[in-house]
Amino acid sequence: MWESKLDPSHGEVDRGGPFPIETIERLVRKELSYCDENLFQLTNRAVMARREGPINRDELTRDDILLYKYIVKRRNRLKRKLYGL
């Protein structure tokens, strides 16, 4: 869903709602034992980028895109760890 809507050169989402950084941050902090160092660092960078600069909810930062790509690349492993699948 997100992948088809991402435009890395522009950093905006056409539709589909805002990037769910709050949900991702909550899951990562709640389930630290399931996170690897990369996921933790990417999440922290994405959160900090939004806190440091004025970012519209419909915009994506470079850190959001990196976090998204990491999650997509490892989604099956993450789902197995998180949901016991």
WOKASUL-V496081 format. One record per residue. N is the residue number from 0. PHI is phi in radians with two decimals (none if undefined). PSI is psi as a letter, one per 40 degrees, with the letter a starting at -180 (999 if undefined). OMEGA is omega in whole degrees, -180 to 180 (* if undefined). Layout:
n=<N:N>
phi=<PHI:PHI>
psi=<PSI:PSI>
omega=<OMEGA:OMEGA>
This chain:
n=<0:1:2:3:4:5:6:7:8:9:10:11:12:13:14:15:16:17:18:19:20:21:22:23:24:25:26:27:28:29:30:31:32:33:34:35:36:37:38:39:40:41:42:43:44:45:46:47:48:49:50:51:52:53:54:55:56:57:58:59:60:61:62:63:64:65:66:67:68:69:70:71:72:73:74:75:76:77:78:79:80:81:82:83:84>
phi=<none:-1.15:-1.00:-1.24:-1.81:-1.43:-2.16:-1.00:-1.35:-1.91:1.37:-2.24:-1.91:-1.18:-2.79:1.90:1.53:-1.25:-1.08:-1.40:-1.09:-1.12:-1.15:-1.08:-1.06:-1.08:-1.12:-1.09:-1.22:-1.28:-2.03:-0.97:-1.16:-1.63:-1.60:-1.64:-1.06:-1.10:-1.09:-1.08:-1.16:-1.10:-1.11:-1.03:-1.13:-1.14:-1.14:-1.13:-1.06:-1.28:-1.35:-1.42:-2.23:-1.27:-2.01:-1.16:-1.05:-1.59:-1.68:-2.05:-1.51:-1.03:-1.18:-1.05:-1.13:-1.08:-1.11:-1.01:-1.10:-1.13:-1.12:-1.09:-1.09:-2.01:-1.05:-1.15:-1.15:-1.14:-1.10:-1.07:-1.18:-1.29:-1.90:1.17:-1.45>
psi=<d:d:d:e:e:h:g:d:d:d:f:i:h:d:i:e:i:i:h:f:d:d:d:d:d:d:d:d:d:d:f:d:e:e:i:i:d:d:d:d:d:d:d:d:d:d:d:d:d:d:d:d:i:h:h:i:d:e:i:h:i:d:d:d:d:d:d:d:d:d:d:d:d:e:d:d:d:d:d:d:d:d:e:f:999>
omega=<-178:-173:-178:-176:-179:173:-175:-179:-176:178:177:177:-179:-180:179:178:-178:176:-173:-176:180:179:179:-180:-180:179:-179:-178:-180:-174:-177:-179:179:-175:169:-176:-179:180:179:-179:179:178:179:-180:180:179:-179:179:180:179:-175:-176:177:-179:174:-179:-179:179:176:174:175:179:175:-178:178:178:179:-179:179:180:180:-179:-175:-173:-179:178:-180:178:179:-180:-174:-174:179:-179:*>
